[in-house]
């Protein structure tokens, strides 16, 4: 099936592997590791490290990561949760006494700084899934070289960087502390040469000492000094005791394929619930998916309503499973989804007045990097790394060359809520990698992701259906216009259902659609009662950036097909 209207690039093919990321220099780092005999996991860590240098507004070693790994020999999908926890001694009372009011954490506060989990996630991934043919030092060397010798900044990174200048200056009144993220108070422009020798040294510490080079010693001391200077309560023990968690991914079957996501505290549950609802509606005969046209008003209405239910149902359960028993199997069961599908109507909006709590509030956009690599073994790795908002908290420990994330902004301050701030707890996480395998043979079908805050679950649903229902190839799916449930542009609080203390307020009322969506679809959605806003091509950051690698092997010949997003600077590049 051809969709030439959407595609602006050709799908990339390879028999040995593909690297696909948002940044060409990061792709080069991944290819170097494959050339040295490394596998897809080794290459992903090299890409992640390089992106911390070349796209620091979106990611960094002061942030978190998740990854999925497909092992072609065992035909299994495994996962790692590389996210950090809140300081053990932090409490809601502390936050209140600092002057913060309201039900949720602010976007920028020292209390939003959790332990950074990325470095541990990288090292643990390599140790468990890596090839064993390349060392950690070799994997980090391309990033060290980029930071030490410098690089020209790409267009998208420069744009995001520029938008973050006020935030960096506000968080670092002493301009010297903003160095090297700013030079003389300015962000680098497209094509401008940048170096970050402080970050290069931090990477060397990790290359030489492993996790101890980050969570103990010089770097740990600098983090704690900075956090405590600003009133935080994180201690050295919070860093030295940090651990990643290897997890069993969760799945939903649709169209003969298993869709795999990271379990909570990641929001992959949202995507699986939405796909399960779509499947339930098809099975019941209430929706004939095969008669729907791609991006028609009827199809987009179905996605919107399924996602509303899914965000609502997941709100209480995308939290730290070390604190709560989560009924994931029950939530993803056909029995539950069949019942929830009864809320859907093809000709009207769901009555949200019956909802007992609000849907997660996607006011905060996520500046994140997603990338994926396949290799000649038939293995693949789906990887995501983030500091959350642009430069995270923008708090830069002096002498380190990177900013600490602000992922703790996804905690709330409401006693009794499963996402209420607690010491040692992981928050609701928006970043999610994904994979698809054949439900019968367990062969890899695709490794994919779509960064962008709460857009990610919505993007995953669209890519799955683009490929499995409408027959899109990876590049066509990536190029296709997207939708996103987002915050209302003019109001910060809208009545959105009932809670234990009265109406629940949330800004999630608007359906954002990308330019290129058919006008008849926009008109049809409005006729159904949806609020719709069209975002032009030059303002498409809301819809994130996607990468897809699909396994198209035939007659025993390994063949990969890759697609990369023109909403960013990157590309899908074959390994030869």
C-alpha positions as CSV (number, residue, x, y, z in Angstrom):
1,X,0.0,0.0,0.0
2,X,1.4,3.4,-1.0
3,X,0.9,6.7,0.9
4,X,3.0,9.1,-1.1
5,X,1.1,12.1,0.2
6,X,2.6,11.6,3.7
7,X,6.1,10.4,3.0
8,X,9.0,12.9,2.6
9,X,11.8,10.3,2.9
10,X,12.3,6.8,1.6
11,X,12.3,3.8,3.9
12,X,15.9,2.7,4.7
13,X,16.8,-1.0,4.2
14,X,19.6,-3.2,5.5
15,X,20.6,-6.8,6.0
16,X,23.0,-6.2,8.9
17,X,21.3,-3.6,11.1
18,X,19.9,-0.1,11.3
19,X,20.5,2.7,13.8
20,X,17.7,5.3,14.0
21,X,17.9,8.4,16.2
22,X,17.2,12.1,16.3
23,X,20.8,13.1,15.7
24,X,23.2,12.2,12.9
25,X,26.3,12.4,15.1
26,X,24.7,10.1,17.6
27,X,23.9,7.7,14.8
28,X,27.6,7.7,13.9
29,X,28.5,6.8,17.5
30,X,26.1,3.8,17.3
31,X,27.6,2.7,14.0
32,X,31.1,2.8,15.4
33,X,30.2,0.4,18.1
34,X,28.5,-2.0,15.6
35,X,31.7,-1.8,13.5
36,X,33.7,-2.9,16.6
37,X,31.6,-6.0,17.0
38,X,29.1,-4.6,19.5
39,X,25.4,-5.5,19.4
40,X,22.3,-3.4,19.4
41,X,22.4,-2.7,23.2
42,X,26.0,-1.6,23.1
43,X,25.2,0.7,20.2
44,X,22.1,2.1,21.9
45,X,24.2,3.1,25.0
46,X,26.7,4.8,22.7
47,X,23.9,6.7,21.0
48,X,22.4,7.7,24.3
49,X,25.7,9.0,25.6
50,X,26.3,10.9,22.3
51,X,22.8,12.5,22.5
52,X,23.6,13.7,26.0
53,X,26.4,15.8,24.4
54,X,24.7,16.8,21.1
55,X,21.1,17.3,22.3
56,X,21.4,18.3,26.0
57,X,18.1,20.2,26.2
58,X,16.3,16.8,25.6
59,X,18.5,14.3,27.5
60,X,21.4,13.9,29.8
61,X,23.2,11.8,32.3
62,X,21.2,13.8,34.9
63,X,18.1,12.0,33.7
64,X,16.4,8.6,33.4
65,X,16.1,5.8,30.8
66,X,14.0,2.7,29.9
67,X,14.8,0.0,27.4
68,X,13.4,-3.1,25.8
69,X,15.6,-5.8,24.3
70,X,14.6,-8.4,21.8
71,X,16.7,-11.6,21.9
72,X,16.4,-13.4,18.6
73,X,17.8,-16.7,20.0
74,X,15.3,-17.0,22.8
75,X,12.6,-15.0,20.9
76,X,11.9,-13.0,24.1
77,X,11.4,-9.4,25.0
78,X,13.0,-8.1,28.2
79,X,13.0,-4.7,29.8
80,X,14.9,-2.5,32.2
81,X,13.6,0.4,34.3
82,X,16.4,2.9,34.6
83,X,14.5,5.5,36.5
84,X,15.5,7.3,39.7
85,X,13.7,7.6,43.0
86,X,12.9,10.6,45.2
87,X,15.3,11.4,48.0
88,X,14.6,9.0,50.9
89,X,14.1,11.9,53.4
90,X,11.8,14.1,51.3
91,X,8.2,14.6,52.5
92,X,5.1,16.5,51.3
93,X,5.4,18.7,54.5
94,X,8.9,19.8,53.4
95,X,7.5,20.8,50.0
96,X,4.6,22.7,51.6
97,X,7.0,24.5,54.0
98,X,9.0,25.7,51.0
99,X,6.0,27.7,49.8
100,X,4.5,25.3,47.3
101,X,0.7,25.2,47.3
102,X,-1.8,23.3,45.3
103,X,-2.3,19.6,44.5
104,X,0.8,19.0,42.4
105,X,4.5,19.6,42.2
106,X,5.7,22.6,40.2
107,X,7.8,22.1,37.1
108,X,10.9,23.6,38.6
109,X,11.8,23.0,42.3
110,X,14.7,21.4,44.0
111,X,12.2,18.8,45.1
112,X,11.6,17.7,41.5
113,X,15.2,16.4,41.3
114,X,15.2,12.7,41.8
115,X,18.2,10.4,41.7
116,X,19.4,10.2,38.0
117,X,18.9,6.7,36.8
118,X,20.4,6.8,33.3
119,X,24.0,5.8,34.0
120,X,23.0,2.8,36.1
121,X,20.5,1.8,33.3
122,X,23.2,2.0,30.7
123,X,25.8,0.0,32.6
124,X,23.3,-2.6,33.7
125,X,21.9,-3.0,30.2
126,X,25.4,-3.6,28.8
127,X,26.3,-6.1,31.5
128,X,23.2,-8.2,31.0
129,X,22.4,-7.8,27.3
130,X,25.6,-6.4,25.7
131,X,27.9,-8.4,23.3
132,X,30.8,-8.6,25.7
133,X,33.0,-7.6,22.7
134,X,33.3,-3.9,23.5
135,X,34.1,-2.3,26.9
136,X,32.2,0.4,28.6
137,X,35.1,2.8,27.9
138,X,34.9,2.0,24.2
139,X,31.1,2.5,24.1
140,X,31.4,5.9,25.8
141,X,34.4,7.1,23.7
142,X,32.5,8.6,20.9
143,X,30.5,10.8,23.4
144,X,33.8,11.7,25.1
145,X,35.3,12.7,21.8
146,X,32.3,14.8,20.9
147,X,32.3,16.6,24.2
148,X,36.1,17.1,24.3
149,X,36.8,18.1,20.7
150,X,33.4,19.8,20.0
151,X,30.7,19.5,17.4
152,X,28.4,21.8,15.4
153,X,24.8,22.1,16.8
154,X,21.9,20.8,14.7
155,X,18.8,22.8,13.9
156,X,16.2,21.2,16.2
157,X,18.6,21.1,19.2
158,X,19.5,24.7,18.6
159,X,15.9,25.7,18.6
160,X,15.1,23.9,21.8
161,X,18.3,25.2,23.4
162,X,17.3,28.8,22.6
163,X,13.9,28.3,24.2
164,X,15.5,27.2,27.5
165,X,17.9,30.1,28.0
166,X,15.6,32.0,30.5
167,X,15.2,28.8,32.5
168,X,18.9,28.1,32.6
169,X,19.7,31.7,33.7
170,X,17.0,31.7,36.3
171,X,18.3,28.5,37.8
172,X,21.9,29.6,37.6
173,X,22.2,33.3,38.5
174,X,26.0,32.8,38.5
175,X,26.6,32.6,34.8
176,X,29.7,30.6,35.2
177,X,27.6,27.7,36.5
178,X,25.6,27.8,33.3
179,X,28.8,27.1,31.4
180,X,29.1,25.1,29.1
181,X,25.3,24.9,28.5
182,X,25.4,28.6,27.7
183,X,28.2,30.8,26.4
184,X,28.1,34.4,27.6
185,X,24.4,33.8,28.5
186,X,23.5,32.7,25.0
187,X,22.4,29.4,23.5
188,X,24.4,28.1,20.4
189,X,22.9,28.7,17.0
190,X,22.4,26.1,14.3
191,X,25.9,25.1,13.0
192,X,27.7,26.8,15.9
193,X,30.7,24.9,17.3
194,X,30.3,23.7,21.0
195,X,32.5,21.9,23.4
196,X,31.7,20.5,26.9
197,X,35.0,19.4,28.5
198,X,33.4,19.1,31.9
199,X,30.9,16.6,30.6
200,X,33.8,14.8,28.9
201,X,35.5,14.4,32.3
202,X,32.3,13.1,33.9
203,X,32.1,10.5,31.1
204,X,35.7,9.5,31.7
205,X,34.9,8.9,35.4
206,X,32.1,6.5,34.4
207,X,34.3,4.9,31.7
208,X,37.0,4.1,34.2
209,X,34.9,3.3,37.3
210,X,31.6,2.2,36.0
211,X,28.5,3.2,38.0
212,X,30.8,4.2,40.9
213,X,32.1,7.0,38.7
214,X,28.7,8.6,38.9
215,X,27.0,7.5,42.1
216,X,30.1,7.7,44.3
217,X,33.1,9.9,44.5
218,X,33.6,13.3,42.8
219,X,30.4,13.4,40.8
220,X,28.2,12.2,43.7
221,X,29.8,14.8,46.0
222,X,29.1,17.6,43.4
223,X,25.4,16.5,43.0
224,X,24.8,16.5,46.7
225,X,26.6,19.7,47.3
226,X,24.4,21.5,44.6
227,X,21.1,19.9,45.8
228,X,21.7,20.6,49.4
229,X,22.9,24.2,48.7
230,X,19.4,24.8,47.2
231,X,17.5,23.3,50.1
232,X,17.1,19.7,48.9
233,X,17.5,16.7,51.2
234,X,19.1,14.2,48.8
235,X,22.1,12.5,50.4
236,X,25.1,10.5,49.2
237,X,23.3,7.3,50.3
238,X,20.4,8.1,47.9
239,X,23.0,8.0,45.1
240,X,25.1,5.1,46.2
241,X,22.1,2.8,46.9
242,X,20.4,3.4,43.6
243,X,19.6,0.4,41.5
244,X,18.0,-0.3,38.1
245,X,15.2,-2.8,37.9
246,X,15.0,-5.5,35.2
247,X,11.3,-6.0,34.4
248,X,8.9,-8.3,32.6
249,X,7.3,-6.1,29.8
250,X,3.5,-6.0,29.6
251,X,1.7,-6.8,26.3
252,X,-1.6,-6.6,24.4
253,X,-2.4,-8.8,21.4
254,X,-4.0,-7.2,18.3
255,X,-4.1,-8.3,14.7
256,X,-2.0,-11.4,15.5
257,X,0.8,-9.3,17.0
258,X,1.9,-8.7,20.6
259,X,2.5,-5.1,21.4
260,X,5.1,-4.8,24.2
261,X,5.5,-1.9,26.7
262,X,7.4,-1.2,29.9
263,X,5.2,-1.7,32.9
264,X,4.5,1.0,35.5
265,X,5.9,3.4,36.6
266,X,6.1,3.9,32.8
267,X,2.9,4.9,31.0
268,X,3.0,2.1,28.4
269,X,-0.1,0.8,30.1
270,X,-2.1,3.6,28.5
271,X,-1.2,2.5,25.0
272,X,-2.1,-1.1,25.7
273,X,-5.4,-0.2,27.2
274,X,-6.3,1.9,24.2
275,X,-5.4,-0.8,21.8
276,X,-7.3,-3.3,23.9
277,X,-10.4,-1.1,23.7
278,X,-10.1,-0.8,20.0
279,X,-9.9,-4.6,19.8
280,X,-12.9,-5.0,22.1
281,X,-15.0,-2.7,19.9
282,X,-14.1,-4.6,16.8
283,X,-14.8,-7.9,18.4
284,X,-18.2,-6.7,19.6
285,X,-19.2,-5.5,16.1
286,X,-19.7,-1.9,17.3
287,X,-16.8,-0.7,15.1
288,X,-15.7,-2.2,11.8
289,X,-12.0,-1.2,11.8
290,X,-11.5,-2.5,8.3
291,X,-14.1,-0.1,6.9
292,X,-12.5,2.9,8.5
293,X,-10.3,5.2,6.4
294,X,-7.0,6.4,7.9
295,X,-7.3,9.7,9.7
296,X,-11.0,9.9,8.9
297,X,-13.2,11.7,11.5
298,X,-14.7,8.3,12.5
299,X,-11.2,6.8,13.0
300,X,-9.7,9.8,14.9
301,X,-12.9,10.0,17.2
302,X,-12.3,6.3,18.0
303,X,-8.7,6.9,19.0
304,X,-9.6,10.0,21.1
305,X,-12.3,8.3,23.1
306,X,-10.2,5.1,23.6
307,X,-7.3,7.2,24.8
308,X,-9.5,9.2,27.2
309,X,-10.7,6.0,28.9
310,X,-7.1,4.7,29.0
311,X,-5.5,7.7,30.5
312,X,-8.3,7.8,33.1
313,X,-8.0,4.1,34.0
314,X,-4.2,4.2,34.1
315,X,-4.0,7.3,36.3
316,X,-4.1,5.4,39.6
317,X,-1.8,2.6,38.3
318,X,1.1,4.3,36.5
319,X,3.1,4.5,39.7
320,X,5.9,2.8,41.6
321,X,5.1,-1.0,41.8
322,X,7.5,-1.2,44.7
323,X,4.9,0.7,46.7
324,X,1.7,-0.8,45.5
325,X,0.3,-4.1,44.1
326,X,-1.0,-3.1,40.6
327,X,-3.8,-5.1,39.0
328,X,-2.2,-5.0,35.5
329,X,-3.5,-8.4,34.4
330,X,-7.0,-7.5,35.4
331,X,-6.8,-4.1,33.6
332,X,-5.6,-5.7,30.4
333,X,-8.1,-8.6,30.5
334,X,-10.7,-9.0,27.8
335,X,-13.4,-9.0,30.4
336,X,-12.5,-5.6,31.8
337,X,-11.9,-4.1,28.4
338,X,-15.2,-5.4,27.0
339,X,-16.9,-3.6,29.9
340,X,-15.0,-0.3,29.4
341,X,-15.7,-0.4,25.7
342,X,-19.4,0.1,26.5
343,X,-18.5,3.8,27.3
344,X,-17.7,4.4,23.6
345,X,-20.2,6.0,21.3
346,X,-19.6,6.6,17.6
347,X,-21.7,9.7,17.5
348,X,-21.0,11.6,20.8
349,X,-18.3,12.3,23.4
350,X,-17.9,10.2,26.5
351,X,-19.8,11.7,29.5
352,X,-16.8,12.6,31.7
353,X,-19.1,13.7,34.6
354,X,-19.2,10.0,35.6
355,X,-15.5,9.8,36.0
356,X,-14.4,9.8,39.6
357,X,-11.0,11.4,39.2
358,X,-9.1,13.4,36.7
359,X,-6.9,12.2,33.8
360,X,-3.1,12.9,34.1
361,X,-2.5,16.5,33.3
362,X,-0.1,16.8,30.3
363,X,0.8,20.4,30.9
364,X,4.5,19.6,30.9
365,X,6.0,18.8,27.6
366,X,8.8,16.3,27.5
367,X,12.1,17.0,25.9
368,X,13.3,13.5,25.4
369,X,15.2,11.3,22.9
370,X,14.0,8.0,21.5
371,X,16.2,5.8,19.4
372,X,16.4,2.2,18.3
373,X,19.0,-0.2,16.9
374,X,18.8,-3.6,15.2
375,X,21.9,-5.8,14.5
376,X,23.1,-8.7,12.4
377,X,22.1,-11.2,15.1
378,X,18.4,-10.4,14.6
379,X,18.3,-8.6,18.0
380,X,16.9,-5.2,18.5
381,X,16.9,-2.6,21.3
382,X,14.2,0.1,21.9
383,X,15.7,2.8,24.1
384,X,14.6,6.1,25.5
385,X,16.4,8.7,27.7
386,X,15.2,12.0,29.1
387,X,15.7,14.9,31.5
388,X,11.9,15.6,31.2
389,X,11.4,19.3,30.4
390,X,14.0,21.2,28.5
391,X,17.3,20.8,30.5
392,X,15.2,19.2,33.3
393,X,15.4,21.3,36.4
394,X,18.2,23.4,34.7
395,X,20.1,22.9,38.0
396,X,23.8,22.3,37.0
397,X,26.1,20.7,39.6
398,X,29.2,22.8,39.4
399,X,32.0,21.1,37.5
400,X,29.9,18.3,36.0
401,X,28.8,19.7,32.6
402,X,25.1,18.5,32.8
403,X,21.8,19.5,34.3
404,X,19.7,17.4,36.7
405,X,16.3,16.3,35.6
406,X,12.9,17.4,37.0
407,X,11.0,14.1,36.7
408,X,9.7,14.6,40.3
409,X,7.3,17.1,38.7
410,X,5.1,14.1,38.0
411,X,4.5,13.5,41.7
412,X,1.4,15.1,43.2
413,X,0.9,16.4,46.7
414,X,-2.5,14.8,47.4
415,X,-2.5,12.4,50.4
416,X,-3.9,9.0,49.4
417,X,-3.0,9.3,45.8
418,X,-0.8,6.5,44.5
419,X,1.4,9.2,42.8
420,X,1.8,11.3,45.9
421,X,5.3,12.2,46.7
422,X,7.1,9.8,49.1
423,X,10.7,9.3,50.0
424,X,12.4,6.6,47.8
425,X,9.5,6.4,45.4
426,X,9.5,6.5,41.6
427,X,7.0,8.9,39.9
428,X,4.7,8.5,37.0
429,X,6.9,8.3,33.9
430,X,6.0,9.5,30.5
431,X,9.0,8.0,28.6
432,X,8.3,4.6,27.0
433,X,10.0,2.4,24.4
434,X,7.9,-0.2,22.5
435,X,8.2,-3.4,20.4
436,X,6.0,-5.6,18.4
437,X,6.4,-9.4,17.9
438,X,4.4,-12.0,16.1
439,X,1.9,-13.6,18.5
440,X,2.5,-17.1,17.1
441,X,6.1,-17.3,16.1
442,X,7.5,-14.7,18.6
443,X,9.6,-13.3,15.8
444,X,10.4,-9.6,16.0
445,X,8.0,-7.4,13.9
446,X,9.1,-3.9,14.9
447,X,11.1,-1.8,17.5
448,X,9.6,1.7,17.8
449,X,8.9,4.7,19.9
450,X,7.6,8.3,19.7
451,X,9.0,10.6,22.3
452,X,7.1,13.6,23.6
453,X,5.6,13.5,27.1
454,X,2.0,12.3,27.2
455,X,2.1,12.2,23.4
456,X,4.0,9.0,23.6
457,X,1.2,6.6,24.4
458,X,-1.0,8.3,21.8
459,X,1.8,8.1,19.3
460,X,2.4,4.4,20.0
461,X,-1.3,3.6,19.3
462,X,-1.2,5.5,16.0
463,X,2.0,3.8,14.8
464,X,0.7,0.3,15.7
465,X,-2.5,0.9,13.8
466,X,-0.8,2.7,10.9
467,X,1.3,-0.4,10.3
468,X,-1.0,-3.3,11.3
469,X,-4.4,-1.9,10.2
470,X,-3.5,0.4,7.3
471,X,-0.4,-1.3,6.0
472,X,2.0,1.7,6.3
473,X,5.7,1.1,6.1
474,X,7.9,2.6,8.8
475,X,8.6,5.8,7.1
476,X,5.0,6.4,6.1
477,X,3.9,5.8,9.7
478,X,6.5,8.3,11.0
479,X,5.5,10.9,8.4
480,X,1.7,10.6,8.9
481,X,0.0,13.5,10.6
482,X,-0.7,12.8,14.3
483,X,-3.1,13.8,17.0
484,X,-2.4,14.5,20.7
485,X,-4.7,15.1,23.7
486,X,-3.2,18.2,25.2
487,X,-3.7,21.2,27.5
488,X,-6.1,23.8,26.5
489,X,-4.2,26.8,25.1
490,X,-6.0,29.5,26.9
491,X,-7.0,28.0,30.3
492,X,-5.1,26.2,32.9
493,X,-8.0,24.6,34.7
494,X,-11.2,23.2,33.3
495,X,-13.9,21.2,35.0
496,X,-13.4,17.7,33.9
497,X,-15.4,15.2,36.0
498,X,-16.2,14.6,39.7
499,X,-13.8,13.9,42.5
500,X,-14.1,13.1,46.2
501,X,-14.0,16.8,47.0
502,X,-16.1,18.0,44.2
503,X,-15.3,18.8,40.5
504,X,-12.0,17.7,39.2
505,X,-10.1,20.3,37.2
506,X,-7.8,19.4,34.4
507,X,-6.7,21.1,31.2
508,X,-6.9,18.0,29.0
509,X,-9.8,19.0,26.7
510,X,-8.2,19.9,23.5
511,X,-7.5,17.6,20.5
512,X,-4.3,18.9,18.8
513,X,-4.0,17.8,15.2
514,X,-1.0,18.3,13.0
515,X,-1.1,20.2,9.7
516,X,-1.8,17.8,7.0
517,X,-4.8,16.2,8.7
518,X,-7.7,16.3,6.2
519,X,-10.0,19.3,6.7
520,X,-13.1,17.0,6.6
521,X,-11.6,15.2,9.6
522,X,-11.2,18.4,11.5
523,X,-14.7,19.5,10.6
524,X,-16.1,16.1,11.5
525,X,-14.4,16.1,15.0
526,X,-15.8,19.6,15.7
527,X,-19.3,18.4,14.7
528,X,-19.0,15.6,17.3
529,X,-18.2,18.2,19.9
530,X,-14.4,17.9,20.1
531,X,-12.3,21.0,20.7
532,X,-9.7,21.0,17.9
533,X,-6.6,23.0,17.3
534,X,-4.4,22.6,14.2
535,X,-0.7,23.0,14.7
536,X,1.3,24.1,11.6
537,X,4.5,22.4,10.4
538,X,6.7,25.0,12.1
539,X,5.2,24.3,15.5
540,X,5.1,20.5,15.6
541,X,7.1,19.8,18.7
542,X,4.0,18.8,20.5
543,X,3.7,15.6,18.4
544,X,7.2,14.3,19.3
545,X,9.7,12.5,17.2
546,X,9.4,8.9,16.2
547,X,11.8,6.1,15.0
548,X,10.7,2.7,13.7
549,X,12.7,-0.4,12.6
550,X,10.7,-3.2,11.2
551,X,11.8,-6.8,10.5
552,X,10.9,-7.7,6.9
553,X,13.0,-10.9,6.6
554,X,12.0,-13.2,3.9
555,X,13.0,-16.8,2.9
556,X,15.7,-16.8,5.6
557,X,17.2,-13.5,4.6
558,X,17.4,-10.9,7.4
559,X,16.0,-7.6,6.2
560,X,15.3,-4.5,8.2
561,X,13.3,-1.5,7.2
562,X,13.8,1.8,9.0
563,X,11.9,5.1,9.3
564,X,13.0,8.3,11.0
565,X,11.2,11.5,11.8
566,X,11.7,14.7,9.8
567,X,10.4,16.6,12.8
568,X,13.9,16.2,14.1
569,X,17.5,16.3,12.9
570,X,18.1,12.5,12.7
571,X,17.8,9.7,10.3
572,X,17.7,5.9,10.0
573,X,21.1,4.7,8.8
574,X,21.9,1.2,7.7
575,X,25.0,-0.7,8.9
576,X,27.1,-2.2,6.1
